[in-house]
Amino acid sequence: MDPKKLPENLHRDTLAVRAAVDKSQYGENSEALYLTSSFVQPDAATAARRFANEEEGYIYSPFTNPTVTSMEQRLAAMEGTEACIGTSSGMAAILLMCMGLLKSGDHVICSWSVFGSTIKLIGSEFAKFGVESTFVSQTDVAEWKAAVKPNTKLLFAETPTNPLTEICDIRALADIAHGAGALLAVDNCFCSPALQQPVKLGADLIIHSGTKYLDGQGRVIAGAICGPKNSSTTNSFRSCAVPA
């Protein structure tokens, strides 16, 4: 669903409140939660178009629903990206990103300092499918540059990292990635867009675990990928995310 039009150059505090789907016909003050598995369609022809992605409209909550759309639109607005795809967890977001970007024979460069499950996913699980990986120092730009190969497709970093809180030079890593024809993905879950917008420093994709700063209280498991709206990359994510 396309986000509603807002004035340009709004402060992030304003975007955090105003960027979301429109209120329902009831004009609720507190944002509604749509706890439904599916949605009533006006007629069979409309349903067919929506299932074929020929027309926008909610059909099935495993695809998306207004609650998820609000989160996606708000987070994209705050990160300064065109779009966002919500996932069930931060690790699900990283898995979806890798599934959408990588194939057998591709190479990933990743920091040793990232969340342990990310290291296992990229270094061990994707190795089963022929994806190479090289792990480097979070803070040594020279190591990142030296690790580039002709088949490098992705550089991935958290900054600050979880749990070591090491930082990296996002701009320098973006330059390395783009010079190699690769993408830079940054996990921004510790700072959130309230403190850092990696896309402004050259990052292509932003990853979030909603369990961290976004929620703040450890009550929520959710994830997201923020990035461009209309690209082969985003379309790959969406095709991986839609249930059969």
RADA-V613940 format. One record per backbone hydrogen bond with DSSP energy under -0.5 kcal/mol. CO is the residue of the C=O (numbers start at 0). NH is the residue of the N-H. If there is no record, write none. Layout:
BEGIN
CO:NH, CO:NH
END
This chain:
BEGIN
6:9, 10:13, 10:14, 11:15, 12:16, 13:16, 13:17, 14:18, 17:19, 23:26, 32:34, 33:35, 36:60, 42:46, 43:47, 44:48, 45:49, 46:50, 47:51, 48:53, 48:54, 49:52, 58:38, 59:62, 59:63, 64:68, 65:69, 66:70, 67:71, 68:72, 69:73, 70:74, 71:75, 72:76, 73:77, 74:78, 75:79, 75:80, 82:226, 84:224, 86:222, 88:92, 89:93, 90:94, 91:95, 92:96, 93:97, 94:98, 95:99, 96:100, 97:101, 102:105, 105:131, 106:152, 106:153, 107:133, 108:155, 109:135, 110:113, 112:163, 114:117, 114:118, 115:119, 116:120, 117:121, 118:122, 119:123, 119:124, 120:125, 123:127, 124:127, 125:128, 125:130, 126:129, 129:104, 129:131, 131:107, 133:109, 135:111, 138:140, 139:142, 139:143, 140:144, 141:145, 142:146, 144:147, 148:151, 150:106, 152:182, 153:108, 154:184, 155:110, 156:186, 159:158, 160:162, 160:164, 165:159, 165:160, 167:169, 168:172, 169:173, 170:174, 171:175, 172:176, 173:177, 174:178, 175:179, 176:179, 176:181, 177:180, 182:154, 182:184, 183:203, 183:204, 184:156, 185:187, 185:206, 186:158, 187:191, 188:212, 191:194, 191:195, 196:199, 197:200, 197:202, 198:201, 204:185, 205:225, 206:187, 207:209, 207:223, 208:211, 209:214, 211:214, 211:215, 219:221, 221:209, 221:210, 222:86, 223:207, 224:84, 225:205, 226:82, 228:230, 230:234, 231:235, 232:236, 233:237, 234:238, 235:239, 236:240, 237:241
END
